[in-house]
Amino acid sequence: MAEIPPLSEIPLQEQQPAQVGALRGVTTDRRRRRCAPRPRPRGTATGSLSRRRALASALPPLLGFLACAPAQALARPRATLSIVGTSDLHGHLAALPWFSGYLRNLRAARREGAVIVLDAGDMFQGTLESNLFEGAPVVDAYNAMGYSAAAIGNHEFDFGPVGPAPSPAEPGDDPQGALKARARQAHFPFLAANVVVHGSHRALPWRNVHPSTMISSDGIKVGIVGVVTRSAATSTLPANVAGLDFLPLAPSIARESRRLRAHGAKVVVAVAHEGGACASFTNPDALDSCDANSEIFAVALRLPKGSVDVIVAGHTHQGIAHRVAGIPVIESYANGRAFGRVDLTVERATGKVVASALTAPHEICPSNRLDDCQPGKYLDRPVEMDQQLAALLAPALAAAHRKGEERLGIEVARPIPQKRSEESALGDLLTDLMRAEIPGSDLAILNGGYMRTGLAAGELTYGELYEAIPFDNAFATARIPAGELRVRLARSLENSGSLVSLSGLKVRARCQGKAVEVTLSRADGSPIPDDAVLKLVTTDFLATGGDGFFAGADLKVEIGLPVRDRLAAALRGRGGKLVPDELYDPARPRLQLPAQVPIRCDRDR
């Protein structure tokens, strides 16, 4: 294994959040200035002073020493470190000035402690205000708020090369160019201990991207290691993760923990873009309300005892504030909704964590309305919006507002929800539009994860469509034998947690023994023989192996306007109303299934 880059020492405790960008690595601690030796006043002598005058002149330095005792033998025996965790912001910038207000209150309450702010990934992709600038405003905000580190999430790879192309289009295009640009912009490290150069165990040779880092917080060395879900290999555009391998999470965390502790870390925090779900937060040691299959729980259980003191989780957009195998684990939903916190009590002499206190995910705006956010008090102080941060983000939000307000000339009669595990009016609408965009197509297929939100009732705007389908995917086409399509559909129904949407065909699935059997028919009900060749339209995500659906197939990817913008133009041309019942009729579904996906025939028989 090649040598991993040296750990970076980043003193953060003394930094002011609004200045962290300018002061990275520079200590501005008032105590340090107060404790620095002062020049003796001119004319002061020692031999000719009386004992009383000598004692009087010695008192200020003595009092100064006592005031500076934490750095000396009179140090406080214990430190309190507050680990604050966020994840899956997905570009929702408007929540950040309010969150910064909470951090200001917490930092004020930790005058004799420390606040360490970490993100568990998926920072950028999802909103116009972020996507228009390939995530740059998010990094500007995190710089200003004093984040200590962030894990790379699977959607950090979505922007592909720098520029409008969502994936490499020309020779020399860097498939991770936009992500590397964001890492260079950040004043905190991006962490990815389990992402390595393909075919090796070599750490990524990218500027400001490391397996782990170390910070000094209130005199305690804290190691931080970051990992990303292994599904990143297939849950983002495969072309954009070319040349990378994603290793198992627990061994990667354990390896970096050993290395961090060998370099003097007393506390180790894992920032993991992998998560789980819990419904109740009244008892952090009771896991009965949690999903027993939570992947982050499996990671915690596989870690050697004592290797990690806290896990900040993400990816699943759910809440966790529980101890698993003795490790406090926090996850706080998504889209800037909430933050998590763990307070650690650390013995300075031994570096031992003697206590941990978890708080439930804290809603940033209790009303969930940023336009009428009234957070009340936090730690006995009113929460006030960070006006400087709001001003910093204002240009990106204004640009997004202008673009988002563009009207598409369509009225949505009633809300059209987004659903990932069953057929939906939204999925049927989008695939119908895609099939119409490519003349002569027999069918269109979309993955369930392509749709992120539903459409609200009222006049449809570009911004609402963008929120629903935020990915800059391109069209892809192919001719595929119906028999091959049947096999791929059956495999997807057995293994995927989300359901594909399709147009042009009807699919019937049933259990034959322990396997899923699929039959295909046209919209009029006529059967489709296996040797029929179908003209398919889909996205480049599926075409290049995303979700494993078309892995190994040969599909042609078109470079041009994103699918979303083509569909926006189609909607403008269509006009009129979108009525959910006219888009999807449950009595005549396109997908007839024996159960929700994934279908387990050995269980359903």
N, C-alpha and C positions, 0 to 999 in steps of 0.2 A: 504494500500500500504506500502510495506516495505521501510525503510529508504534508500534513494539513497546515494551512496558513496559521501564523501565530495568533493567539488570542489578543483581542484589542481591549485595552484598559480605558474605560470611558467614565470618568467621575461625573455623576449626574445629580447627586443629592444637592449640590449647591447651585445648580443652574436654575434660573428663572424661566418658566415655560415660554413666555413671550419672546425670550432672547436666545432660546437654545440654538437656533440656527447660526447665530453669530458667535456663540460662546462654546461651541462643541469642543470639549477637551480643555477648556479654560476654567479654572476655579475662581469663583467670585464670592466665596464664603466670607461674610462679614466677620465671623469669628476668627478666620485666618488673618484677616487684616488687623483685627484687634489684638491678636496674639503675636504679631510680628514684633521683633525688637525695635524699641524706639530710641532715637538718638538722645543722648544726655543733653539737657539744656546747657547752652553756652554759659561758662563761668562757674559751673558746678564743680566743686572740689570735694575730695573725700578726706584727706588727712586733716584739714583744718576745721571740719564740721564737728559740732558737739554731738554727743551720742544721741541726743533727742532729735537733732536735725537729721542725723544720719538715718535714724529709724523712720522719721517722717518721709524722707526721700525714698526709702526702700519700700514703703507701703504700696504705692501704685503698682510697681512691678509685681509685688507679691499678690495683690488683689487680681492683677491681670493673669498671673499664673493660675490662681484658683478658678478664675472665669474660664480659662482655657483647659481646665482639668480633663475634659473628655479626651484630649489628645495625649494626656500624660497618665500618671499612675492613678489619678483620681477619676478615671473614666467611669461612666455609668455602666453598671455590671450587665445590663441587658439592653438590647436594641429592639425596637418595634419596626418591622418592615411591612408596608402595605403593598401587596401585589394587585394591581388593577388590570383586568383583562377585558379586551373587546375582540370581536371577530366578525367576519362576513359583513363588513360595512357596505360592500357592493356600491360604492360611490355616493352614498347618501350624505352629502356634505352638510345639509342644513341642520342636522342634529349636532354637529361638532361644536359650534360655539356654546351651546347649552352644556354639553358634556365637559367642555373646558371649564365652565363655571363650577361644576362639581369638583373637578381636580383642584381648582384653586382653593376651595374650602378644605379638601383633604390635606393638601400641602400645608395650609395654615395650621391644621390640627396636629400635624406631624412635625412640630418644630424640633423635637428631639428624636425624630425618627427619619423615615425615608418613604418615598412613594416611587414605585417602579411601574411604569405603564407599558403594557405589552399588547400586541395584536396577533391573533392566531390565523391571519390570512384571509384571502379573498377581499382585498381592500378596494379594488378599482372598478371592476366590471359591473355595470348594472344601471347607471343613470346617465342622462345626457351631460350633466355638468361634469362628470368624470370622464366619460367615454370620448367626448369631443376633444379632450386633451390627453387621451391615453393615460389617465390616472394621475397626471401631474398635480392637480389641485389637492388630491388626497395627501400626497407626500408633503406638499407645502404645509398643510394643516397639521399633520403629524409632527413635522419638524417644529412648528411653533408650539405645539402642546407638550413637547418634551418626551415623546415616546423613547423607550430604551432599546427596543428591538421588535421585529415583526417576523413571523413565519411566512414563508411563501405558500400561497394557496394554489389550488389547481387552476382557478380562474385568473391568476396572475399571468398565465401564459396566453390568454385569449387574444391579446392585441397583436401578437406575432411581430413582424418587423416594424420598425419606426415608420409611420406614414399610414395611408389609408388602406393598404392591402392587408386583409386579415390573416394571410399566410404568405410564405415566400412565393413571389411571382416572377422574379427576375434572378438570373445568376448572381450570386453574391449576397442576396437578401439574407439577413440574419433572423432565423425563426424566433429567437428570444430577444430581438433588438429592443423592443419597447420595454420589456421587463428590465433589461440591463440599464436602460436609460433612467428608469425610476430608481433603481438601486444606486446609481451614481448621484442622483439628486438628493437622496436621503441622508440625513445627518445621524441616522441610526442604522445598524446593520440589518440586512435581510438574512434570514437563517433557513438553511435547508440541509440538515445533517444527512438525510437519507436520499438526497438527489446527487447522483454522481455521473461522471462521464461514462458514456455507454461502454460496456465491456471491461470496466475497471472498477476500482473502489476509490478513484481519485476525486477529491472535492472539486466543486465547480470553480474554474479559474476566472471568475467574474469579479470585477471590482465591487467591494462592499457587500459581497454575498459570501457567507461563511457557514460552516456547520454549527458553530457556537460562538459565544462571546462572553466576556466577563466585565462586570461593572463593580465599582466601589460605592456602596450605599450606606451612609452613616457609619463608615469604618468597617463595614462587613463586605467581604468579597462575595458577590453573587454571580454564579454562572448561569447562563441562559442558553438552552439548546432548542433548535427549531426543527420540526419535521412536517411533511405534507402527506396526505392520504395517498396510498399507492394507486388508487383509482385515477389519479391525475394522468396516468399514462393513456387512459381511454376516455376520461370525462372532460377533457379539453380537446381542441383540434389536434389530432395526432401529429400533423406536420409541424406544429409549434413546439412539440417536445421531442423532436428528432434529435438523436445523439445523446439522450439522457436515459438513465436507469433510475428506478424508484425502489429503494431497498426497504425491507421490513422496518417498522417504526421502533419497536421495543429494543432490538439490538443496537440500532443507531443511537437511540437516546442513552442506553447504558454505556456504550463506548464513549460518547462525549462526556457523560457524567464522570466517568473515571478520569478522563483527561482533565476536565475542569477542576476536580478535587485535587488531582496531582499538582495543579498549578495554584492551589491555595483557596479554592472556592469553599466557603462554609455553607452556603445555601445554593441549591441548584433548582432552577425552574425550567420545565419543559413547556414550550409553546407549540401546540400541535394542531395542524389543520386536519383534525379528525375528531369526531365527537360522539354524542349519544343523545339521550333524552330522559328527563325526569319531570314528573308532574307536581310533586310536592316538595317544599323546601323547609318544612317545619323541623325536621330532624336530619342533620347532615350525615348521620351515621346509619340511617335507615334507607335501604335501596329498594324497598318494595314498590315504590311508585315509579321506578326507573325501568327503562327498556333493558332487559337482561342481555340482549344481543348488542348493546352499545359497544362499538369498536374501541372507543377510548378506554372503556373499562377493561377490555381484554388486554390492551397495551399496559395499563397500570398493573394488572395482575401478573404480567410477564416480566416486569422490571425487578431487578435484584433489590432486596430490601435496603433502604437507606440511600438509594442512588438519586432519588428525586424528592424534593420537598413540596412542590406544587406543580400542577398541570393546568395550563390555560388552554382550553379546547375550542373547537369551532367546527365548521363544515356542515353540520346537520341543522343549523338554524333553530336549535332547541335550547332549553335551559338546564343547567346542572349547577349544584352547589353542595357537593357531597364528598365524603371521604371514601375512597376505593383502595383497598389494601393499605389503609392508613395514609394515603396520599390525598390531600385536598384537591378536588377537581372542580373547575368553574367553567361554565359556558353560558353566554348571555344573548341568546337569540341572534338577530341579524338586523341589517339595514339601519343601524344606529338607534335601535330601540332601547337598549339597556347596556349596563356594564356590570362586571362581577368584581368581587374583592375578597382577598384572603389576607388577614393580618397574622404575621409570624412574629413570635417572641423568640429572640436569639440570645443565648449567653455569649457574651463577648470573649470570655476566657477560653471557652472550649469550642465555640462556633456551633454549639448544639441548638437545634430548634426545640424549645421546651413546650411550646403551645402554638396552636393555630386556631383562628376563628374565621369561619366563612359567613358571608352574607348572601342572601338570595339575590338573583339578578335584579338590579335596581333600575326601574323604568326611568329613562331620562325625562320624558314628558308623560306624567301619569294619564293625561287625557289622550295620549297618542296623537296629539295635534300640535305640530310645530308652530302653526300660525296663532295658536292660543296656548302656548306652553306656560304652565304655572307650576314649577317644580316644588315651590315651598322651601322648607329648610332642609339642609343636609349638614350633619354634625353641628347643629345649633346655630348655623348661619344661613341667611337667605341665599339661595342659588341665583346668581346673576349671569346673564349672557355675557360671554367674552366679546366685547365690541370690537377689539382689535382683530380677533380671528374672523369675526363676521365681515369686517371690511376687507380682509385678505381674500376671502372666498367670494365676495360680491361679484367680481367680474365674471367668474365661471358660472355662477348661478344666473346672472343676467343673460349671458350668451345662451345658456340652456333654456331659459324662459322664452327667449325670442324664437328659438327653433321649435320648442315644444308647443307653442301656441298656434302653430300652423294648423289650420283646420283641413280635414280630409273630405268634407262634404258628405259625411255619413252620420246618421243618427243611430245610436245603439238604443233599441226600444227598452230593453231590460238588461240588467247586469249579465255578462257572459263570464262565468267563472273559469279559472284555470284548474285542470285536474290532471294528475299524473298517472293515476292507477285505473282510470276508466275512460271510455270514449266521451268526448265533450264537443259542445258546439264550437268552441274556439279552435280545437284541433281540426275539426271537419272544415271550418271556414278557411283556415290557413292552407290546408292541403288542396282544397278546391281552387283557391287562388293560384297556388303554385302550379298545379296541373294546367290551368288556363294560360299561364305565362309561357309555357313551353309547348308550342303547337304540336299536336300529334302524340302527346304523352298518354300512355295507358293508365299510369298510376303515379301518385305522389306519396312520399313517406316522410314523416317528421318524427324525431325522438321526443319523448315527453319532456325532457329537460330543456328543450328549446324554448318552451313557453314558461315564463317566470311569474306573471300575474295575469288576472283576467281583465276584461274591459268593463268600465263603469257605464251606467246608463247616461245618456245625453249625447251631445255632439262630440264625435271622435276627433281627437287631435293627434298630431304626430308624436307628441310627448307621451301620450297614453299608449299608443302603439309601441313606442320605443320601450316603455316600461314592461310591456307584455313580452316583447321579443327583442332583448337588448344586444344579442350577439351579431357581430358583423360577418355572418356566414355568407358564402357564395353558393350559387346554384351548382349542382352536379347532375350529370345525366349518364345513362347507360342503357344497354339492351341486355336483359337478363331472362334466362329461361324460367318459366313459371315453377318448375320443379325445384330449382335452386332457391327461388324466393320462398317457397313453402318451408324448406329446411331452415332457412335463416329466420323466418318468422317463428317457427316452433322453438328454435333455440333461444330467441329473444323472450318469448313468453315464459319459458322455463327459468330463465336466469336473471331477467331484468326486473328492477323494482319500479319501473315506469313503463307505461304502455305507449307504443307507437301510434300515431295518428296516420290515417291514409285516406286517399281519394281515388275513385275509379274502380275499386274492387270491393268484394265482400269476403270476409275471412271467417271461417268457422273452425274453432279449435275444440278438441275433446281429448279425453284421456284414453289411450289404448295401452292397457297394461300400466307400466310406470312411465310411459313417454307421452308427450303431447303430439297429437296428430292434427295437421292443418289441411283444410281443403279450401280452394279458391274458386270464386265465381265472379262473373261480371255484375255490374249494377242491376241488370235485368234478371239475374238469377241463373243464367246459363253457365255451366261448369267450364273451367279453364284447364285444358290438358297440360301435363307437365312439359311437353315439348313446345308449347306456345312461347314465343319470344315477346317479351313485354318491354315497351319503352318506359323507362323509369326516370323520374325527377326527384331529387332529394337535396340535401345540403352537403357542403364539403365536409362537415363534421362527421356525418355518417359515412360518406363516401370514402374517407381516408382512414376508416377503422374506428371512429368514435363509438362508444358503447359496445364495440366488438361486432356491430351488426353486419357490416359489409367487409369485415376483415378478409383480406386476400383477394377481394374482387377488384376488377379493373373498371373504374368509373372515371369519366371525364369531368374535370372541374373547370368551370368557367370563371375567368377573372373579369370582374366588372362591378357594377353596383351590388351592394349587399342585398340578400333576399328581402330583408325588411323594407328597403327603399323601393324595390320593385313592387312589393305588395302594397305599399302606401300609394304608389302611382295607380295601381290597379283599383284600389278602393276609391280614389278620386274619380276615376273613370266610371266606376259602378254607380256611385251615389245612392240615394234612398235610405232605407232603414235596414238595420240588422236585427232580425227577430230570432231569439235563440231557438224557439220551437221549429222554425223553418230551416234552421241550420242542422239540427240534430233531433231525430225522432227516436226516443227509446224503444218504441214498438218495432222499428225497422232499423236496427243497428248495423253498422258496417262491420263490427267485430262481435261475433257471438262466442263467448268464452264460458267455460265451466266454473271459473272462479277469478278473483282478482289476481293480477300479476304480483310476484311470480307464481305461476301455476305449479303446484306440487302434486303430481298425479299419484305418487305413493301415499299421499296424505288424503287426497280427495276421493279416493275410490270407495 
